[in-house]
Amino acid sequence: MWGRVAMSAAAAAILLAGPLTAEALAEAGKSETPAKASTSSAPNSATAEKSAAAPSVEKVAAVAATAESAKPKRAAPSLRVSISLTSQTMTVKEHGKTKHVWKISSGRRGYYTPTGSYRPQWMTRMHYSKKYDNAPMPHSVFFHRGYAIHATYATGALGRPASHGCIRLSPSNAKTFYKLVGRHGKARTRIAVTGSTPKRSYAKRKKTKRKTYAVSGGGYWKPNKPKTVRKYKPRKKTVSKPSYSYSYYKPKYTWPGDN
């Protein structure tokens, strides 16, 4: 009898424990499924963020590329000018070929001509210098501040320093250069100034007691030395000698009684 009671008690305990374990397993399963869901959803969110960030970077790169393509490209220079202060010459090259070689006049003693690489800034057919008594500057091409390449009427001074710092050309050459710059454009023109002014142009003039006078257009004029006046000396009077002379001739014949 006691054995039957013990078996019934054990069976009741098993029956009571079954629902509890089922509930615990159900709860554990519920807790595990969200965790798995969270772990599985984490990679999806990262990929979503990457996919959201990727288009923005591509858009920025595309905008930068379009901006660079929209920038205007600099045109290659087609007109090059080489100015040598040492030889006082100007060489003009058009599309790489030498077209002209001209004589120039750069800054003389006391004045400065800048050296370096430049491009034309502005140009005018006729300019009057406000600094130097409205001096005419036909066909001026300004390349650095107040320095320009222009024509001059003092063509006799070309080939040596004679200006206030500008580059002087003959009127016909300055007109030709002005037309070339207008044809090629200021953006496609380059001007290179090299060398130094010859020292012989800066040599000191010899000191003389004679006066010198400035002449328009450069140079100096010296008056000629006065001629010495010779004093007049009267000539001595000379007595002219007669052209004949008295002479005695012996007779050809002798007469008796002469001896």
Backbone hydrogen bonds in HBPLUS format (Angstrom, degrees):
<---DONOR---> <-ACCEPTOR-->    atom                        ^
c    i                          cat <-CA-CA->   ^        H-A-AA   ^      H-
h    n   atom  resd res      DA  || num        DHA   H-A  angle D-A-AA Bond
n    s   type  num  typ     dist DA aas  dist angle  dist       angle   num
A0005-VAL N   A0001-MET O   3.14 MM   4  6.50 159.0  2.18 152.0 157.2     1
A0006-ALA N   A0002-TRP O   3.11 MM   4  6.31 156.7  2.17 146.5 152.0     2
A0007-MET N   A0003-GLY O   3.07 MM   4  6.33 160.3  2.11 151.9 156.5     3
A0008-SER N   A0004-ARG O   3.00 MM   4  6.24 156.9  2.06 150.2 156.2     4
A0009-ALA N   A0005-VAL O   3.03 MM   4  6.22 150.5  2.12 144.3 152.2     5
A0010-ALA N   A0006-ALA O   3.04 MM   4  6.29 155.8  2.10 148.8 155.0     6
A0011-ALA N   A0007-MET O   3.01 MM   4  6.22 155.3  2.08 144.2 151.0     7
A0012-ALA N   A0008-SER O   3.02 MM   4  6.20 154.8  2.08 142.5 149.1     8
A0013-ALA N   A0009-ALA O   2.98 MM   4  6.26 150.7  2.07 143.3 151.3     9
A0014-ILE N   A0010-ALA O   3.01 MM   4  6.30 155.7  2.07 148.1 153.9    10
A0015-LEU N   A0011-ALA O   2.97 MM   4  6.21 160.2  2.01 150.0 155.4    11
A0016-LEU N   A0012-ALA O   2.97 MM   4  6.19 154.1  2.04 145.9 152.6    12
A0017-ALA N   A0013-ALA O   2.93 MM   4  6.12 151.8  2.01 146.0 154.1    13
A0018-GLY N   A0014-ILE O   3.11 MM   4  6.26 140.7  2.27 147.1 155.6    14
A0021-THR N   A0017-ALA O   3.05 MM   4  6.26 163.4  2.08 156.2 160.1    15
A0022-ALA N   A0018-GLY O   3.05 MM   4  6.25 155.2  2.11 151.4 158.9    16
A0023-GLU N   A0019-PRO O   2.88 MM   4  6.10 156.3  1.93 146.5 152.9    17
A0024-ALA N   A0020-LEU O   2.91 MM   4  6.23 157.1  1.97 148.1 154.5    18
A0025-LEU N   A0021-THR O   2.87 MM   4  6.09 161.8  1.90 148.1 153.0    19
A0026-ALA N   A0022-ALA O   2.86 MM   4  6.06 151.5  1.94 145.2 153.6    20
A0027-GLU N   A0023-GLU O   2.90 MM   4  6.16 158.8  1.94 149.7 155.1    21
A0028-ALA N   A0024-ALA O   2.89 MM   4  6.13 160.9  1.93 150.4 156.0    22
A0029-GLY N   A0025-LEU O   2.90 MM   4  6.07 154.6  1.97 143.0 150.1    23
A0030-LYS N   A0026-ALA O   2.91 MM   4  6.21 152.5  1.99 147.2 154.6    24
A0031-SER N   A0027-GLU O   2.94 MM   4  6.23 158.3  1.99 151.0 156.6    25
A0032-GLU N   A0028-ALA O   2.94 MM   4  6.15 147.1  2.05 145.4 154.5    26
A0033-THR N   A0029-GLY O   3.04 MM   4  6.18 157.7  2.09 148.0 153.2    27
A0036-LYS N   A0032-GLU O   2.92 MM   4  6.20 164.2  1.94 158.4 162.5    28
A0037-ALA N   A0033-THR O   2.85 MM   4  6.03 151.7  1.93 143.3 152.2    29
A0038-SER N   A0034-PRO O   2.67 MM   4  5.92 151.3  1.75 148.0 156.2    30
A0039-THR N   A0035-ALA O   2.80 MM   4  6.12 159.2  1.85 151.8 157.5    31
A0040-SER N   A0036-LYS O   2.83 MM   4  5.98 152.8  1.91 145.5 153.4    32
A0041-SER N   A0037-ALA O   2.81 MM   4  5.94 138.7  1.98 140.6 151.9    33
A0042-ALA N   A0038-SER O   3.01 MM   4  6.14 133.9  2.23 142.3 152.7    34
A0045-SER N   A0041-SER O   3.06 MM   4  6.37 150.3  2.15 151.1 158.3    35
A0046-ALA N   A0042-ALA O   3.15 MM   4  6.46 159.1  2.19 152.9 158.4    36
A0047-THR N   A0043-PRO O   2.94 MM   4  6.15 165.6  1.96 152.7 156.5    37
A0048-ALA N   A0044-ASN O   2.90 MM   4  6.06 144.8  2.02 138.1 148.7    38
A0049-GLU N   A0045-SER O   2.84 MM   4  6.16 151.8  1.92 146.9 154.1    39
A0050-LYS N   A0046-ALA O   2.84 MM   4  6.16 161.8  1.87 152.4 157.6    40
A0051-SER N   A0047-THR O   2.80 MM   4  5.95 158.6  1.85 144.7 151.2    41
A0052-ALA N   A0048-ALA O   2.86 MM   4  6.06 140.2  2.02 139.3 150.6    42
A0053-ALA N   A0049-GLU O   2.79 MM   4  6.07 148.0  1.89 148.5 157.5    43
A0054-ALA N   A0050-LYS O   2.84 MM   4  5.91 157.0  1.90 153.9 159.4    44
A0057-VAL N   A0053-ALA O   3.39 MM   4  6.76 156.8  2.45 155.6 161.0    45
A0058-GLU N   A0054-ALA O   3.17 MM   4  6.40 165.7  2.19 156.8 160.9    46
A0059-LYS N   A0055-PRO O   2.86 MM   4  6.01 149.7  1.95 143.5 152.4    47
A0060-VAL N   A0056-SER O   2.98 MM   4  6.25 155.9  2.04 146.7 152.6    48
A0061-ALA N   A0057-VAL O   2.99 MM   4  6.27 163.4  2.02 152.2 156.2    49
A0062-ALA N   A0058-GLU O   2.91 MM   4  6.11 154.8  1.97 145.6 152.8    50
A0063-VAL N   A0059-LYS O   2.87 MM   4  6.12 155.7  1.93 150.7 157.2    51
A0064-ALA N   A0060-VAL O   2.93 MM   4  6.18 158.1  1.98 151.2 157.0    52
A0065-ALA N   A0061-ALA O   2.96 MM   4  6.17 157.0  2.02 146.2 152.5    53
A0066-THR N   A0062-ALA O   2.99 MM   4  6.22 157.5  2.04 146.8 152.7    54
A0067-ALA N   A0063-VAL O   2.92 MM   4  6.13 150.1  2.01 143.9 152.6    55
A0068-GLU N   A0064-ALA O   2.96 MM   4  6.22 157.5  2.01 150.3 155.4    56
A0069-SER N   A0065-ALA O   2.97 MM   4  6.17 157.5  2.02 146.0 152.6    57
A0070-ALA N   A0066-THR O   2.85 MM   4  5.97 135.8  2.05 137.6 149.8    58
A0071-LYS N   A0068-GLU O   3.27 MM   3  5.35 141.0  2.43  96.9 107.0    59
A0078-SER N   A0188-ARG O   2.97 MM 110  5.59 141.2  2.12 135.6 142.0    60
A0095-HIS N   A0078-SER O   2.83 MM  17  4.91 168.8  1.84 152.4 155.3    61
A0079-LEU N   A0188-ARG O   3.16 MM 109  6.36 159.9  2.21 166.4 164.9    62
A0190-ARG N   A0079-LEU O   2.97 MM 111  6.44 155.1  2.03 159.7 167.7    63
A0080-ARG N   A0093-LYS O   2.94 MM  13  5.17 164.4  1.96 152.8 157.1    64
A0093-LYS N   A0080-ARG O   2.84 MM  13  5.17 173.6  1.84 164.4 165.8    65
A0081-VAL N   A0190-ARG O   2.85 MM 109  6.13 150.3  1.93 153.3 163.3    66
A0192-ALA N   A0081-VAL O   2.84 MM 111  6.11 166.3  1.86 161.4 165.6    67
A0082-SER N   A0091-THR O   2.90 MM   9  5.12 165.9  1.92 152.5 157.3    68
A0091-THR N   A0082-SER O   2.82 MM   9  5.12 168.8  1.83 153.7 155.4    69
A0083-ILE N   A0192-ALA O   2.81 MM 109  6.10 170.0  1.81 170.2 172.3    70
A0194-THR N   A0083-ILE O   2.92 MM 111  6.24 169.6  1.94 175.2 177.0    71
A0084-SER N   A0089-THR O   2.99 MM   5  5.52 164.9  2.02 159.6 164.5    72
A0088-GLN N   A0084-SER O   2.89 MM   4  5.57 120.0  2.25 129.9 145.7    73
A0089-THR N   A0084-SER O   3.27 MM   5  5.52 145.4  2.39 140.6 149.6    74
A0085-LEU N   A0194-THR O   2.93 MM 109  6.25 172.4  1.93 157.4 159.3    75
A0104-ILE N   A0088-GLN O   3.15 MM  16  5.37 158.8  2.20 129.5 127.6    76
A0090-MET N   A0102-TRP O   2.78 MM  12  5.14 147.2  1.89 149.0 156.0    77
A0102-TRP N   A0090-MET O   2.83 MM  12  5.14 163.0  1.86 149.5 151.6    78
A0092-VAL N   A0100-HIS O   2.89 MM   8  5.13 166.2  1.91 146.8 149.9    79
A0099-LYS N   A0092-VAL O   2.85 MM   7  5.77 169.2  1.86 160.9 164.7    80
A0100-HIS N   A0092-VAL O   3.35 MM   8  5.13 163.3  2.38 136.0 139.6    81
A0094-GLU N   A0097-LYS O   2.82 MM   3  5.31 151.6  1.90 156.9 150.3    82
A0097-LYS N   A0094-GLU O   3.19 MM   3  5.31 166.5  2.21 108.9 112.0    83
A0159-GLY N   A0104-ILE O   2.80 MM  55  5.39 165.3  1.82 135.6 140.4    84
A0168-ARG N   A0105-SER O   3.04 MM  63  5.02 164.9  2.06 139.2 144.1    85
A0162-ALA N   A0106-SER O   2.97 MM  56  6.09 137.1  2.16 156.6 160.8    86
A0163-SER N   A0106-SER O   2.88 MM  57  5.41 171.1  1.88 145.6 142.5    87
A0108-ARG N   A0163-SER O   2.97 MM  55  5.59 164.5  1.99 148.0 143.3    88
A0111-TYR N   A0108-ARG O   3.01 MM   3  5.61 155.3  2.07 145.7 145.6    89
A0116-GLY N   A0193-VAL O   2.97 MM  77  5.29 151.7  2.05 134.5 142.3    90
A0193-VAL N   A0116-GLY O   2.88 MM  77  5.29 167.4  1.90 154.7 157.7    91
A0118-TYR N   A0191-ILE O   2.69 MM  73  5.01 163.4  1.72 154.7 160.5    92
A0191-ILE N   A0118-TYR O   2.75 MM  73  5.01 170.8  1.76 146.6 145.8    93
A0121-GLN N   A0142-PHE O   2.80 MM  21  5.77 171.5  1.81 157.2 160.2    94
A0142-PHE N   A0122-TRP O   2.90 MM  20  5.52 147.3  2.01 165.2 174.1    95
A0124-THR N   A0140-SER O   3.02 MM  16  5.47 156.2  2.08 149.4 156.5    96
A0140-SER N   A0124-THR O   2.90 MM  16  5.47 134.4  2.11 168.1 176.3    97
A0139-HIS N   A0125-ARG O   2.58 MM  14  4.21 166.3  1.60 131.4 128.7    98
A0127-HIS N   A0137-MET O   3.29 MM  10  5.02 145.8  2.41 111.7 121.4    99
A0137-MET N   A0127-HIS O   2.68 MM  10  5.02 137.9  1.85 163.7 171.1   100
A0129-SER N   A0135-ALA O   2.95 MM   6  5.10 168.0  1.97 142.7 143.1   101
A0134-ASN N   A0129-SER O   2.65 MM   5  4.49 120.3  2.00 167.5 169.2   102
A0135-ALA N   A0132-TYR O   3.15 MM   3  5.87 130.8  2.40 118.5 128.6   103
A0151-ALA N   A0138-PRO O   2.96 MM  13  5.29 172.0  1.97 156.0 158.1   104
A0141-VAL N   A0149-ILE O   3.00 MM   8  5.19 143.7  2.14 131.9 143.2   105
A0149-ILE N   A0141-VAL O   3.00 MM   8  5.19 154.2  2.07 127.9 133.9   106
A0143-PHE N   A0147-TYR O   3.13 MM   4  6.30 151.2  2.22 149.1 156.9   107
A0147-TYR N   A0144-HIS O   2.84 MM   3  5.32 165.8  1.86 142.0 142.5   108
A0167-ILE N   A0148-ALA O   2.99 MM  19  6.26 167.1  2.00 157.1 160.9   109
A0150-HIS N   A0167-ILE O   3.02 MM  17  6.47 155.2  2.09 165.2 173.2   110
A0169-LEU N   A0150-HIS O   2.89 MM  19  6.05 137.7  2.07 149.0 158.0   111
A0152-THR N   A0169-LEU O   2.90 MM  17  5.99 128.8  2.17 168.8 175.4   112
A0157-ALA N   A0154-ALA O   3.24 MM   3  5.88 160.6  2.28 114.2 119.3   113
A0158-LEU N   A0155-THR O   3.28 MM   3  5.44 166.8  2.30 107.6 111.6   114
A0174-ALA N   A0170-SER O   2.90 MM   4  6.04 163.1  1.93 165.6 171.0   115
A0175-LYS N   A0171-PRO O   3.10 MM   4  6.20 152.8  2.17 141.9 148.8   116
A0176-THR N   A0172-SER O   3.08 MM   4  6.32 154.9  2.14 144.3 150.9   117
A0177-PHE N   A0173-ASN O   2.94 MM   4  6.19 161.7  1.98 150.9 155.5   118
A0178-TYR N   A0174-ALA O   2.95 MM   4  6.08 152.8  2.02 143.0 150.7   119
A0179-LYS N   A0175-LYS O   3.10 MM   4  6.34 155.2  2.16 146.3 151.9   120
A0180-LEU N   A0176-THR O   3.04 MM   4  6.32 151.0  2.13 145.6 153.9   121
A0181-VAL N   A0177-PHE O   3.05 MM   4  6.31 161.3  2.08 153.3 156.7   122
A0182-GLY N   A0178-TYR O   3.12 MM   4  6.34 155.9  2.18 143.1 149.9   123
A0183-ARG N   A0179-LYS O   2.92 MM   4  6.12 141.1  2.07 142.2 152.8   124
A0184-HIS N   A0180-LEU O   2.96 MM   4  6.18 167.9  1.98 156.7 158.6   125
A0185-GLY N   A0181-VAL O   2.76 MM   4  5.44 147.0  1.87 140.6 150.7   126
A0189-THR N   A0186-LYS O   3.38 MM   3  5.27 165.1  2.40 106.9 106.9   127
A0201-SER N   A0198-PRO O   3.23 MM   3  5.78 150.4  2.32 108.6 116.2   128
A0202-TYR N   A0199-LYS O   2.87 MM   3  5.15 141.1  2.03 105.6 117.4   129
A0203-ALA N   A0200-ARG O   3.45 MM   3  5.10 164.1  2.47  93.5  97.8   130
A0213-TYR N   A0221-TRP O   3.20 MM   8  5.36 151.3  2.29 140.8 149.4   131
A0221-TRP N   A0213-TYR O   3.02 MM   8  5.36 156.0  2.07 148.3 156.1   132
A0215-VAL N   A0219-GLY O   3.41 MM   4  5.87 155.7  2.47 146.9 142.1   133
A0218-GLY N   A0215-VAL O   3.22 MM   3  5.87 139.0  2.40 143.7 142.3   134
A0258-ASP N   A0255-TRP O   3.05 MM   3  5.77 155.2  2.11 143.4 141.8   135
